[in-house]
């Protein structure tokens, strides 16, 4: 006899499973495997490692996402929010920049 899963159990399994997302710095794109239970902070750490950036260089910086069906980019919420909360899906595109906008002339 098979056990029927509750909606919470299904959600937990989905959020714990690994997803492949694509991260782009404007010059190159890399695949990163994530769990939707991970936070934006965790993702920033993975990006820093994958792109050989200094530890903590993305702290305080916004990173943006664009889903397969999205027309525009959207900033991810605060570092403490999960990737599930930010509606990250398999094959989502994440964009970041470490340069500071100096503005002006």
PASEBA-1860 file (N, C-alpha, C; in nm, 3 decimals):
! residues 105
1> XXXXXXXX> 0.084/-0.116/0.000/0.000/0.000/0.000/0.091/0.125/0.000 ~ 0.064/0.219/-0.090/0.147/0.339/-0.098/0.091/0.448/-0.007 ~ 0.180/0.523/0.050/0.141/0.632/0.139/0.118/0.758/0.056 ~ 0.010/0.826/0.081/-0.017/0.952/0.014/0.056/1.063/0.088 ~ 0.123/1.147/0.013/0.199/1.257/0.073/0.109/1.378/0.096 ~ 0.135/1.448/0.204/0.063/1.572/0.229/0.123/1.682/0.143 ~ 0.054/1.792/0.130/0.106/1.902/0.049/0.235/1.957/0.109 ~ 0.247/1.957/0.242/0.372/2.002/0.305/0.488/1.908/0.275
9> XXXXXXXX> 0.463/1.777/0.273/0.567/1.681/0.239/0.613/1.696/0.094 ~ 0.518/1.720/0.007/0.551/1.741/-0.135/0.635/1.867/-0.151 ~ 0.595/1.973/-0.081/0.669/2.100/-0.087/0.812/2.082/-0.035 ~ 0.828/2.010/0.077/0.961/1.987/0.134/1.048/1.907/0.038 ~ 0.993/1.805/-0.024/1.071/1.725/-0.120/1.114/1.811/-0.239 ~ 1.022/1.893/-0.288/1.054/1.980/-0.401/1.165/2.078/-0.364 ~ 1.155/2.139/-0.247/1.253/2.238/-0.205/1.389/2.176/-0.172 ~ 1.392/2.049/-0.134/1.518/1.983/-0.103/1.588/1.927/-0.226
17> XXXXXXXX> 1.514/1.908/-0.335/1.576/1.853/-0.454/1.667/1.957/-0.520 ~ 1.769/1.909/-0.588/1.866/1.998/-0.652/1.812/2.053/-0.783 ~ 1.838/2.179/-0.807/1.800/2.247/-0.931/1.926/2.303/-0.995 ~ 1.930/2.305/-1.124/2.040/2.368/-1.197/1.994/2.506/-1.240 ~ 2.071/2.608/-1.201/2.044/2.744/-1.245/2.168/2.794/-1.319 ~ 2.153/2.901/-1.391/2.262/2.959/-1.468/2.293/3.098/-1.415 ~ 2.420/3.122/-1.386/2.463/3.248/-1.328/2.551/3.320/-1.429 ~ 2.524/3.448/-1.449/2.593/3.526/-1.552/2.647/3.654/-1.490
25> XXXXXXXX> 2.775/3.682/-1.519/2.837/3.806/-1.469/2.853/3.911/-1.578 ~ 2.792/3.887/-1.694/2.805/3.980/-1.806/2.910/3.937/-1.906 ~ 3.003/3.851/-1.862/3.108/3.800/-1.951/3.095/3.651/-1.977 ~ 3.053/3.579/-1.878/3.039/3.434/-1.894/2.924/3.382/-1.810 ~ 2.879/3.263/-1.844/2.768/3.201/-1.773/2.813/3.066/-1.721 ~ 2.777/3.035/-1.596/2.815/2.910/-1.530/2.691/2.844/-1.471 ~ 2.691/2.710/-1.470/2.586/2.634/-1.404/2.618/2.622/-1.256 ~ 2.515/2.633/-1.174/2.530/2.610/-1.030/2.412/2.524/-0.986
33> XXXXXXXX> 2.441/2.424/-0.903/2.338/2.339/-0.848/2.297/2.396/-0.711 ~ 2.167/2.414/-0.691/2.116/2.471/-0.567/1.995/2.391/-0.519 ~ 1.967/2.407/-0.392/1.844/2.357/-0.331/1.758/2.480/-0.302 ~ 1.629/2.468/-0.320/1.541/2.583/-0.298/1.531/2.622/-0.151 ~ 1.579/2.537/-0.061/1.583/2.571/0.082/1.702/2.660/0.114 ~ 1.797/2.672/0.023/1.912/2.759/0.045/1.868/2.904/0.040 ~ 1.946/2.990/0.103/1.914/3.133/0.107/1.988/3.207/-0.005 ~ 1.949/3.332/-0.024/2.019/3.419/-0.118/2.165/3.433/-0.075
41> XXXXXXXX> 2.189/3.439/0.055/2.326/3.445/0.108/2.406/3.322/0.064 ~ 2.345/3.203/0.075/2.411/3.079/0.033/2.444/3.084/-0.117 ~ 2.351/3.135/-0.196/2.373/3.148/-0.340/2.489/3.243/-0.368 ~ 2.495/3.354/-0.298/2.605/3.449/-0.318/2.739/3.383/-0.288 ~ 2.746/3.300/-0.183/2.870/3.229/-0.149/2.909/3.134/-0.263 ~ 2.811/3.063/-0.320/2.839/2.972/-0.431/2.888/3.048/-0.554 ~ 2.828/3.164/-0.579/2.870/3.247/-0.693/3.013/3.294/-0.672 ~ 3.045/3.340/-0.552/3.182/3.386/-0.522/3.283/3.274/-0.546
49> XXXXXXXX> 3.248/3.151/-0.508/3.339/3.038/-0.529/3.350/3.003/-0.676 ~ 3.237/2.995/-0.745/3.235/2.953/-0.886/3.309/3.053/-0.976 ~ 3.297/3.181/-0.945/3.358/3.285/-1.028/3.491/3.334/-0.971 ~ 3.541/3.264/-0.867/3.671/3.296/-0.806/3.677/3.443/-0.762 ~ 3.572/3.486/-0.693/3.566/3.622/-0.641/3.613/3.621/-0.496 ~ 3.644/3.735/-0.445/3.682/3.746/-0.304/3.567/3.708/-0.213 ~ 3.600/3.649/-0.100/3.499/3.609/-0.003/3.424/3.732/0.048 ~ 3.292/3.734/0.035/3.210/3.844/0.083/3.195/3.960/-0.014
57> XXXXXXXX> 3.249/3.947/-0.136/3.243/4.058/-0.232/3.099/4.090/-0.275 ~ 3.009/3.993/-0.267/2.869/4.018/-0.305/2.782/4.063/-0.189 ~ 2.842/4.075/-0.069/2.766/4.121/0.047/2.715/4.264/0.020 ~ 2.587/4.283/0.040/2.527/4.414/0.018/2.495/4.444/-0.127 ~ 2.528/4.353/-0.217/2.498/4.373/-0.360/2.370/4.299/-0.395 ~ 2.292/4.357/-0.483/2.173/4.290/-0.532/2.209/4.196/-0.645 ~ 2.147/4.081/-0.646/2.156/3.993/-0.762/2.015/3.981/-0.817 ~ 2.007/3.957/-0.946/1.877/3.959/-1.014/1.850/3.828/-1.081
65> XXXXXXXX> 1.723/3.801/-1.103/1.685/3.678/-1.172/1.595/3.708/-1.291 ~ 1.597/3.613/-1.381/1.505/3.618/-1.494/1.467/3.474/-1.525 ~ 1.341/3.442/-1.509/1.292/3.307/-1.538/1.275/3.287/-1.687 ~ 1.247/3.165/-1.726/1.232/3.132/-1.868/1.122/3.213/-1.936 ~ 1.015/3.241/-1.862/0.901/3.312/-1.921/0.898/3.460/-1.886 ~ 0.995/3.505/-1.806/0.996/3.645/-1.763/1.048/3.736/-1.873 ~ 0.993/3.855/-1.880/1.039/3.954/-1.975/1.141/4.049/-1.914 ~ 1.132/4.068/-1.782/1.220/4.163/-1.715/1.294/4.094/-1.601
73> XXXXXXXX> 1.397/4.161/-1.553/1.475/4.114/-1.440/1.406/4.157/-1.311 ~ 1.430/4.077/-1.206/1.375/4.111/-1.075/1.484/4.086/-0.971 ~ 1.503/4.186/-0.882/1.600/4.169/-0.774/1.553/4.059/-0.680 ~ 1.648/3.978/-0.633/1.616/3.881/-0.529/1.602/3.957/-0.399 ~ 1.515/3.909/-0.313/1.492/3.973/-0.183/1.616/3.960/-0.096 ~ 1.607/3.997/0.030/1.719/3.999/0.123/1.793/3.867/0.134 ~ 1.915/3.875/0.184/2.004/3.760/0.195/1.946/3.645/0.277 ~ 1.854/3.674/0.367/1.800/3.570/0.455/1.684/3.494/0.392
81> XXXXXXXX> 1.632/3.539/0.279/1.519/3.472/0.215/1.567/3.351/0.137 ~ 1.477/3.253/0.123/1.513/3.130/0.052/1.497/3.149/-0.100 ~ 1.557/3.057/-0.172/1.543/3.061/-0.317/1.400/3.025/-0.357 ~ 1.334/2.940/-0.279/1.193/2.909/-0.306/1.108/3.035/-0.291 ~ 1.133/3.114/-0.187/1.061/3.239/-0.165/1.079/3.334/-0.283 ~ 1.197/3.331/-0.345/1.228/3.417/-0.458/1.188/3.356/-0.592 ~ 1.115/3.245/-0.587/1.062/3.179/-0.707/1.171/3.140/-0.806 ~ 1.279/3.083/-0.754/1.385/3.031/-0.840/1.342/2.893/-0.886
89> XXXXXXXX> 1.359/2.864/-1.014/1.322/2.735/-1.071/1.443/2.681/-1.147 ~ 1.434/2.554/-1.185/1.538/2.499/-1.271/1.551/2.586/-1.394 ~ 1.674/2.610/-1.433/1.709/2.688/-1.551/1.681/2.837/-1.537 ~ 1.656/2.885/-1.415/1.646/3.029/-1.394/1.782/3.091/-1.426 ~ 1.780/3.215/-1.468/1.902/3.289/-1.496/1.923/3.391/-1.385 ~ 2.043/3.390/-1.327/2.080/3.483/-1.220/2.189/3.573/-1.274 ~ 2.176/3.702/-1.251/2.273/3.799/-1.301/2.328/3.879/-1.184 ~ 2.459/3.905/-1.190/2.521/3.984/-1.084/2.632/4.068/-1.144
97> XXXXXXXX> 2.672/4.171/-1.069/2.780/4.259/-1.109/2.851/4.304/-0.983 ~ 2.983/4.300/-0.984/3.058/4.340/-0.865/3.105/4.485/-0.876 ~ 3.083/4.549/-0.990/3.125/4.688/-1.007/3.030/4.781/-0.935 ~ 3.083/4.888/-0.885/3.003/4.989/-0.816/2.961/5.093/-0.919 ~ 2.833/5.131/-0.920/2.785/5.234/-1.010/2.829/5.369/-0.957 ~ 2.913/5.437/-1.034/2.964/5.566/-0.988/2.878/5.681/-1.036 ~ 2.796/5.658/-1.138/2.703/5.759/-1.187/2.775/5.884/-1.239 ~ 2.696/5.984/-1.268/2.751/6.113/-1.310/2.814/6.111/-1.449
105> X> 2.893/6.211/-1.475/2.953/6.233/-1.607/3.065/6.144/-1.636
END
